[in-house]
């Protein structure tokens, strides 16, 4: 019974933390980022690439091999730097040198999971019969 109570409390705490992180827009950077980069280096890359780190915007970077990503998020108060690594396969990425890509929320969700994000959201609409 005690384990069940602790489990419920942990779930509630996690739900509160996730509710704090609001993402209004997400941007995919085409140029690779060194995964040793910390929050200051990632922020400098965001400012040089996108012009500014807007509140509640997420900026997604991959390494050269595209098996790791880092997401810098400005939550309006401070910065969050998140990392994800795939043990098998690669994240689907745009070619280096191409334009930076705005992402919809379903596309960001798919990208973080390592799924083909280009066909999610409005981009996956069928327009020809």
N, C-alpha and C positions, 0 to 999 in steps of 0.2 A: 504494500500500500504506500509506503514511504517513497519507493522508487517511482511509482505512478505520479505522486504529487510533485516530485522533483522534475520529472519529465514534462509535466504540464507547465510548470513554472519556466523551464528552459524554453519551451515552445513559445510561451507568451513573451518572454524577454527577447527572443529572436524576432518575433513579429513586430515588436516595438522598434527594434533597431532598423529593420527593413523598412518600416513605415517612415523613418526619418530620412532615408535616402530617396530623394525625389529626382527623377530624370525627365526633364522636359524635351530635351533634344540630345541626339548622339551623333558623333562625327567619326568617320573612319579615315585615319591618316594613311596615305599610300606609302610614304617613306618608312623604312624600318627603323626601329628604336632599339638601342642597346639595352638589353634586359637588366643590366646592372644599374640602370638609371634609377635614381631615387625621385622623390616628389619634386625637388627643386629643378632637376634636369628635365623631368617630364613637363613641368610647368613652362620652362624656358622653350621647349620644343613646341608646346601648344601655342604660346605667344608668338613665336616666329612663324609657325605654320598657319594658324587661324586668326592671328591678330590680337586675341584676348581670350582669357578663360572666363566664359560667361557663367553666371550662377545657374545651377541645375542643368548644366550641360556636361555630357560625358564625352571624353576624347579617347578613342581606341587606337592602340598601336600594336604592331606585331614585331617580332624579331625577324632577322634575315631568312631563317628557315620556315617561318610561319607556324612553328609548333608551340609558341608561347605568345601570350598577349598581355598587355598592361592597359588598364583603363584609369584615366585620371578624371576625377569628378570634383567639381567645385560645388559644394552644397549651399553656398551663400554665406557660410561662416568660415569654413576651412576647406582643406583638400583631403580627398580620399584617393589612395593609389592602390588599385586592386590588380592582382596577377592571377593568371590561369595558364596551366601547362597541359598539353595533350601528351599522353604516354605513347599513343599510336596515331599516326596520321598527321594531318596539318589543318590549320584553319584556312578557310577559303578566303583569299585576299585579292585585292586589286593589284595590278602590276605597279611596280615602283615607277614614279614619274607621272602616273596618271593623276587626274584630279581627285581631291579629297571628296568623300562620299557622305552625304547626310543619311542617317539611318532612322527608320521608324522603330518603334518599340518591339514589334514582333521580329524585325530583322536583327536587332541587338540581342534579343533573347536567343534566337537561333545561332547567331555568330558565337556567342559565349559557350554554347553547347557543342560547337564544332560542326554545325549543320549548314547546308547550303542556304545562306541568308538572302541571296539575290531574288529568290522566288517567293519570299514572305511579304506580307502586307500588300500594299497597292501594286508593287512591282510584279506580283504573281497573278494579277487580274487577267482573265482571258478576254482578248479584244477581237479575235477573229474566229468565225465559225466555219 
